[in-house]
Amino acid sequence: MEGRKILVTGPTSTVGLPVALDLAERNEVWGVARFGDAAARERLEAAGVRCEVVDLSTSDFTGLPDDFDHVVNFAIARGSDADWDHDLAANGEAVGMLVRHCRSARSFLHCSSTAVYLPAGAHEVVETDALGDNHRVMFATYSIAKIASEVVARTACRQFGVPTTIARLNVPYGDHGGWPWFHLKMMEAGIPIPVHPDRPNRFNPIHSDDIVTQVPRLLEVATVPATTVNWAGAPASLEDWCGLIGELTGLTPEFSETEHTIGSVTTDNTRMHALIGAATIDWRTGITRMVEANRS
């Protein structure tokens, strides 16, 4: 993807930052966020990203161009105080208002989450499986707000005719962020890692390099009505990746079983592989890189 004008929301996030930096090498990229992280904004601007302060909970896009070729929506509001009005506005209403503002775009990528699925244990969920309040034990509004945002994205796609992909991301991680990275930091601090009693706790981690590579492909397969697809790597258990972190660092992971944490969400990636191909970074390779980047 070259020579395009692209809007990235949430460009300072663990997922959005490497995508925005990569796209900016070959395209005109704009990033919108509240930009509370000054260092992240400076890094984006140094890479050529045009940063604009926008609070998506107000959906005020005054001053933001409307002639983008593509929109990549990584923005997320994940309040811990159960402010439903704010989180539904920022995660749901804002999507519809953003599609309306950018309705001349060739395609729109809405990053959702496998947190929208009803907890299913070892069952590999497909895109048509039941939805539910998966993350309530940790983030009261997260799963419901994500489901709401998908509905709004689907509606806006049809209403404004903007080809859309809704990608349900599993466990994103990279050298300096993501759930495995937090587990590394917890092990370094001697903090027990919560695990659900229904063990092993299985997920599908996907490295930031694969995310960067696959964003243009997800934009290419956008349709009206919207295409919904799981976005994930090969399966791995939380226990296994923490075990690998332990082997690489000499630290011993300590687990604390509790039902007040996220249980297994593992995906069937058949549709993803057919549409955009498989992730290529094996989780063992990715975790090893992450440890080396943080312990060298």
Buried (B, 14 or more C-beta within 10 A) or exposed (E): BEEBBBBBBBBBBBBBBBBBBBBBEEBBBBBBBEBEBEEBBEBBBEBBBBBBEBBBBEBEBEEBBEEBBBBBBBBBBBBEEEBEEBBBBBBBBBBBBBBBBBBEBBBBBBBBBBBBBBBBEEBBBEBEBEBBBBBBBBBBBBBBBBBBBBEBBBBBBEEBEBBBBBBBBBBBBBBEBBBBBEBBEBBEEEEEBBBBEBBBBBBBBBBBBBBBBBBBBBBBBBEBEBBBBBBBBBBBBBBBBBBBBBEBBEBEBEBEEEEEBBBBBBBBBEBBEEBBEEBEBBBEEBBBBBBEEBEE
